């Protein structure tokens, strides 16, 4: 941080104080950027209904940090500086209120957007006394005795704005677009005939960059948040999150039913991938696919099926365990191969193949990475979750009795941030 130097007996200049303010702001701005990065960050500014209920909403005090030019206008005797860019903070120490209105047509809704930006302005104008060299006992009133007032405070605030979309039917209602240079915070829906706004009408935008954590709650690495998926779904990137770490397991294959004198082999396991993904946007939706475990083979009925593929968007995936092309319903003794494998991960692992059936004993089911193999029984035994292949079916103590196979275990997707 730059610091001014002054000396005893020297005439103080206005720039001594102004430069101190500017240098302090630069130092804090660069420190904030080192901690928060360069994307906007919001803190506080919670939007709630009034008590008692009314057609107004209240935004609590809060702050915004946003990159901007050092000084767009001259700062006293210091010239404007638009070349230096830093993270600046606008602070609202008091609450703000907005008044909403219900639509005038039955069946319609009004959809409001509250948006924010950092606003800087020169305020508190005062007619200042100036030194009069010609007559020191009679100071000038205003610069050169002009009597003009001058701003005495350069403020940085959270600028807030309420924006209304064209009234529309409830099913067709959309949030107004965020203006350039502004950040969308909340969407508020008001229906025809509504006489007060409730908290249920207020929704925070997924893209609003509210600070999700405070320093005491942070810990190194990933693990502050985790979400597991055992069925197809969508992952929505949480507020404040830009990167995630994903683990993906493919599903295990099912096993054939045994036939008289011929036990069935175990099903192959699914693969595994692990990947760190950066460059995400809060509110971004990413499809998650979870492979279904392969179906079981049935005596005198259907053949088993392979395990399904699990995926995290287009970023990474893991295939499921396959059926052995040499095994069939008439001779199911060969185990499942090839096993599934990870695709496009930072780490890609292959599951193990199932064992072949031998004598009157079914083969063991294959193990997915970081999972367990499935021991065989008289009938097939379902695969070990996640991604394990089913064990094969035996032929009983007489080596002649057929039994059903079993289903493979389903896949799994785990996301950490």
C-alpha positions in Angstrom: 0.0 0.0 0.0 1.3 3.4 -0.9 1.7 6.0 1.9 2.1 9.7 1.7 5.2 11.4 3.3 4.8 14.7 5.1 7.3 16.9 7.0 7.2 19.2 10.0 6.6 22.8 8.9 5.5 21.9 5.4 2.2 23.4 4.2 -0.4 20.6 4.1 -2.0 20.0 0.7 -5.5 18.7 0.1 -4.0 15.8 -1.9 -2.3 14.6 1.3 -5.7 13.5 2.6 -7.2 12.6 -0.7 -4.3 10.3 -1.7 -4.5 8.6 1.7 -8.2 7.8 1.0 -7.4 6.6 -2.5 -4.4 4.5 -1.5 -6.5 2.8 1.3 -9.3 2.0 -1.2 -6.8 0.5 -3.6 -5.2 -1.6 -0.9 -8.5 -2.9 0.3 -9.7 -3.5 -3.3 -6.7 -5.6 -4.2 -7.0 -7.6 -0.9 -10.7 -8.2 -1.6 -9.9 -9.4 -5.1 -7.3 -11.8 -3.7 -9.9 -13.3 -1.4 -13.1 -13.1 -3.5 -11.8 -13.1 -7.0 -13.1 -10.7 -9.7 -16.8 -11.8 -10.0 -19.4 -9.8 -8.2 -20.3 -10.9 -4.7 -23.4 -10.0 -2.6 -23.8 -10.2 1.1 -27.0 -9.5 3.1 -29.7 -7.8 1.1 -32.3 -10.4 2.1 -35.7 -9.7 0.6 -38.8 -10.3 2.8 -42.4 -9.4 3.0 -43.4 -6.6 5.5 -44.9 -7.2 8.9 -47.8 -6.6 8.9 -48.3 -7.8 5.3 -48.6 -5.2 2.6 -47.9 -4.7 -1.0 -44.3 -3.7 -0.2 -41.1 -5.8 0.2 -38.1 -4.9 2.3 -34.4 -5.4 1.3 -32.2 -5.7 4.3 -28.9 -3.8 4.6 -26.0 -5.5 2.7 -23.1 -5.0 0.4 -21.9 -5.6 -3.2 -18.3 -6.1 -4.3 -17.8 -5.4 -8.0 -15.0 -4.5 -10.3 -14.9 -0.9 -11.4 -12.6 2.0 -12.4 -10.7 3.7 -9.6 -12.3 7.1 -10.1 -14.4 8.0 -13.1 -14.5 11.7 -12.1 -11.8 13.9 -10.6 -11.4 13.3 -6.9 -10.9 16.7 -5.5 -7.5 17.8 -6.8 -6.6 14.3 -7.9 -7.4 13.6 -11.6 -9.9 10.9 -12.6 -8.3 7.5 -13.1 -10.3 5.1 -15.3 -7.2 3.0 -16.3 -6.8 1.4 -12.8 -9.4 -1.3 -12.2 -10.1 -2.8 -8.7 -12.7 -4.5 -6.7 -14.9 -1.9 -5.0 -17.5 -2.3 -2.3 -20.9 -0.6 -2.1 -22.6 -0.7 1.3 -26.2 -0.1 2.3 -26.5 0.4 6.1 -30.3 0.9 6.0 -33.2 -1.1 4.6 -34.8 -0.3 1.2 -38.5 -0.7 0.4 -40.3 -1.3 -2.9 -44.0 -1.1 -3.6 -45.6 -3.6 -5.9 -49.0 -3.7 -7.6 -51.4 -6.5 -8.6 -52.4 -6.8 -12.3 -55.7 -5.3 -13.3 -56.9 -8.2 -15.4 -58.2 -11.5 -14.0 -56.0 -14.5 -14.5 -52.9 -12.4 -15.0 -49.7 -12.0 -12.9 -47.2 -9.2 -12.6 -43.6 -10.5 -12.4 -41.1 -8.1 -10.8 -37.3 -8.2 -10.9 -35.1 -6.6 -8.3 -31.6 -5.9 -9.6 -28.5 -4.4 -8.1 -25.3 -2.7 -9.1 -22.5 -0.7 -7.4 -23.3 3.0 -7.7 -20.8 5.8 -6.9 -21.9 9.4 -6.5 -20.7 12.7 -5.0 -23.1 13.9 -2.3 -23.5 16.2 0.7 -23.0 19.6 -1.0 -21.7 22.4 1.3 -20.6 26.0 0.7 -17.1 25.7 2.0 -14.9 28.5 3.4 -11.7 29.2 1.5 -8.6 31.1 2.4 -8.5 34.6 1.0 -4.9 35.7 0.5 -6.0 39.3 -0.1 -7.9 39.5 3.1 -7.1 36.5 5.4 -9.6 37.7 8.1 -12.5 37.4 5.6 -12.5 33.9 4.0 -14.1 33.3 0.7 -17.5 31.6 0.7 -17.1 28.9 -1.9 -14.2 28.6 -4.4 -12.9 32.1 -5.4 -15.8 33.6 -3.4 -18.4 32.2 -5.8 -20.8 31.0 -3.1 -21.1 27.7 -4.9 -21.7 24.5 -2.9 -19.4 21.5 -3.5 -19.9 17.8 -2.8 -18.0 16.7 0.3 -18.6 12.9 0.2 -18.0 10.3 -2.5 -20.3 7.4 -1.6 -20.4 3.8 -2.8 -23.8 2.2 -2.4 -25.7 -0.8 -3.6 -27.9 0.6 -6.3 -31.3 -1.2 -6.4 -33.9 -1.1 -9.1 -37.4 -2.7 -9.4 -38.3 -3.8 -12.9 -41.7 -5.0 -14.1 -42.5 -7.5 -16.9 -45.6 -7.1 -19.1 -48.5 -8.6 -17.3 -49.2 -12.2 -18.5 -51.0 -15.4 -17.6 -49.5 -17.4 -14.8 -48.3 -20.2 -17.1 -46.6 -17.8 -19.4 -45.0 -15.5 -16.8 -41.3 -14.7 -17.2 -38.8 -12.8 -15.2 -37.8 -9.5 -16.8 -34.3 -9.6 -18.3 -31.5 -8.2 -16.2 -30.1 -4.9 -17.6 -26.5 -4.6 -18.8 -24.3 -3.8 -15.8 -26.8 -4.9 -13.3 -27.2 -8.2 -11.3 -30.5 -9.9 -10.9 -31.4 -10.7 -7.2 -35.0 -11.6 -6.8 -38.1 -12.4 -8.8 -41.5 -11.5 -7.2 -44.8 -12.7 -8.5 -48.1 -10.8 -7.7 -51.4 -12.3 -8.8 -54.7 -10.6 -9.8 -56.6 -9.6 -6.7 -53.7 -10.0 -4.4 -53.7 -7.4 -1.6 -50.4 -8.3 0.2 -47.1 -9.9 -0.7 -45.9 -13.0 1.2 -42.4 -14.5 1.4 -43.8 -17.4 -0.8 -44.1 -14.9 -3.6 -40.4 -14.0 -3.4 -37.7 -16.2 -5.1 -34.0 -15.6 -5.1 -32.5 -16.0 -8.6 -30.2 -19.0 -8.9 -27.7 -16.8 -10.7 -27.6 -14.2 -7.9 -24.0 -14.2 -6.6 -24.8 -14.2 -2.8 -21.8 -15.2 -0.7 -22.7 -18.8 0.3 -20.3 -19.1 3.2 -18.5 -17.1 5.8 -14.8 -17.6 6.6 -15.4 -19.6 9.8 -17.4 -22.2 7.9 -14.8 -22.7 5.1 -12.4 -25.7 5.1 -9.7 -26.6 2.6 -10.6 -28.6 -0.6 -13.9 -30.0 -1.6 -16.5 -31.3 0.8 -18.5 -28.3 2.0 -21.3 -29.6 -0.1 -22.1 -33.0 -1.5 -25.0 -34.4 -3.6 -25.5 -38.0 -4.5 -27.7 -39.3 -7.4 -29.1 -42.8 -7.7 -31.6 -42.0 -10.5 -31.6 -39.6 -13.5 -31.9 -36.0 -12.4 -30.4 -32.5 -12.9 -27.6 -30.9 -10.9 -28.0 -27.2 -10.4 -24.7 -25.4 -9.6 -25.1 -23.8 -6.2 -24.6 -20.1 -5.6 -21.0 -19.1 -5.3 -19.7 -22.4 -6.8 -17.5 -22.4 -9.9 -16.0 -25.9 -9.8 -17.1 -29.3 -8.7 -15.5 -32.8 -8.3 -17.6 -35.6 -9.7 -17.4 -39.4 -9.2 -19.4 -41.6 -11.6 -20.0 -45.4 -11.4 -21.6 -47.3 -14.3 -24.1 -50.1 -13.5 -23.4 -53.8 -13.2 -24.6 -56.5 -15.6 -27.2 -59.1 -14.6 -26.5 -62.8 -14.7 -28.0 -65.7 -16.7 -30.2 -68.3 -15.2 -28.6 -71.7 -14.9 -29.6 -74.7 -16.9 -29.5 -78.4 -16.0 -25.9 -79.3 -15.5 -24.6 -75.9 -16.3 -24.3 -73.1 -13.8 -24.2 -69.5 -15.0 -21.3 -67.0 -14.8 -21.3 -63.8 -12.8 -22.1 -60.4 -14.4 -19.4 -57.8 -15.1 -19.2 -54.7 -13.1 -19.5 -51.1 -14.2 -16.6 -48.7 -14.6 -15.6 -45.6 -12.6 -14.5 -42.0 -13.5 -13.5 -39.1 -11.3 -13.2 -35.6 -12.7 -12.7 -32.0 -11.4 -14.7 -29.6 -13.5 -14.1 -25.8 -13.5 -15.6 -22.9 -15.3 -19.2 -23.5 -14.1 -21.8 -20.8 -13.6 -24.1 -20.6 -10.5 -27.6 -21.7 -11.5 -26.3 -23.7 -14.4 -28.3 -27.0 -14.9 -26.3 -30.1 -15.8 -28.2 -33.4 -16.6 -27.2 -36.4 -14.6 -27.7 -39.9 -15.9 -27.5 -42.9 -13.6 -27.3 -46.3 -15.3 -29.8 -49.0 -14.4 -28.5 -52.3 -13.2 -28.8 -55.1 -15.8 -31.9 -57.3 -15.5 -31.8 -60.9 -14.2 -32.0 -63.9 -16.4 -35.1 -66.1 -15.7 -35.3 -69.9 -16.1 -37.3 -70.6 -19.2 -37.7 -66.8 -19.7 -35.8 -63.7 -20.6 -32.0 -63.4 -20.9 -30.2 -60.9 -18.6 -29.1 -57.4 -19.8 -26.0 -55.3 -19.5 -25.6 -52.5 -17.1 -26.4 -48.9 -18.1 -24.0 -46.0 -18.5 -23.9 -43.2 -15.9 -22.9 -39.6 -16.8 -22.5 -36.1 -15.7 -23.5 -33.9 -18.6 -21.0 -34.1 -21.4 -18.1 -33.9 -18.9 -17.5 -37.5 -17.9 -19.2 -40.9 -17.9 -18.7 -44.5 -16.9 -20.1 -47.4 -18.9 -21.9 -50.4 -17.5 -20.8 -54.0 -17.3 -21.4 -56.1 -20.5 -22.6 -59.6 -21.1 -20.1 -62.2 -22.3 -20.8 -62.8 -26.0 -19.8 -66.5 -25.5 -22.6 -67.0 -22.8 -26.2 -67.7 -23.8 -29.3 -69.2 -22.3 -28.3 -72.7 -23.4 -24.8 -72.4 -22.0 -24.5 -69.6 -19.5 -21.2 -70.7 -17.9 -18.9 -67.9 -19.1 -18.7 -64.9 -16.8 -19.4 -61.3 -17.9 -16.8 -59.5 -19.9 -15.8 -56.9 -20.7 -16.4 -54.8 -17.6 -17.4 -51.1 -17.8 -14.8 -48.4 -17.8 -14.5 -44.6 -17.0 -14.5 -42.1 -19.9 -13.0 -38.6 -20.0 -12.2 -38.5 -16.3 -9.0 -37.3 -14.6 -9.1 -40.9 -13.3 -10.6 -43.7 -15.3 -10.9 -47.2 -13.9 -12.4 -50.4 -15.2 -14.6 -52.8 -13.2 -13.8 -56.4 -12.9 -15.4 -59.2 -15.0 -17.6 -61.8 -13.4 -16.2 -65.3 -12.9 -17.4 -68.3 -14.9 -19.6 -70.9 -13.4 -17.9 -74.1 -12.4 -19.3 -77.6 -11.5 -22.6 -76.8 -9.8 -21.6 -73.3 -8.5 -22.4 -70.0 -10.1 -19.6 -67.5 -10.8 -18.9 -64.5 -8.6 -20.2 -61.1 -9.7 -17.7 -58.5 -10.8 -16.7 -55.7 -8.5 -16.9 -52.0 -9.4 -13.9 -49.8 -8.4 -14.1 -49.2 -4.7 -16.9 -51.7 -4.5 -17.1 -55.4 -3.6 -17.5 -58.6 -5.6 -20.7 -60.6 -5.1 -20.3 -64.2 -3.8 -22.5 -66.7 -5.6 -25.4 -68.7 -4.2 -27.7 -71.4 -5.4 -29.8 -68.7 -7.1 -28.1 -65.6 -8.5 -27.3 -62.8 -6.0 -27.8 -59.1 -6.9 -24.7 -57.1 -7.5 -23.0 -55.0 -4.8 -23.9 -51.3 -5.0 -22.7 -49.2 -6.7 -22.1 -50.9 -10.1 -21.4 -54.4 -9.0 -22.3 -57.3 -11.3 -24.7 -60.1 -10.2 -23.4 -63.5 -9.2 -24.3 -66.5 -11.4 -26.8 -69.2 -10.4 -25.8 -72.7 -9.4 -27.5 -76.0 -10.3 -28.2 -77.3 -6.8 -26.8 -80.2 -5.0 -27.9 -82.5 -7.8 -26.1 -80.4 -10.4 -29.3 -80.6 -12.4 -31.7 -78.0 -11.0 -31.8 -74.7 -12.8 -32.2 -71.4 -10.9 -32.8 -67.8 -11.8 -30.0 -65.3 -12.2 -30.0 -61.9 -10.5 -29.9 -58.2 -11.4 -26.8 -56.0 -11.4 -26.4 -53.1 -9.1 -27.4 -49.6 -10.4 -24.8 -46.9 -11.0 -24.1 -43.8 -8.8 -23.1 -40.2 -9.4 -21.6 -38.1 -6.5 -20.9 -34.4 -6.8 -18.8 -32.5 -4.3 -18.0 -28.7 -4.1 
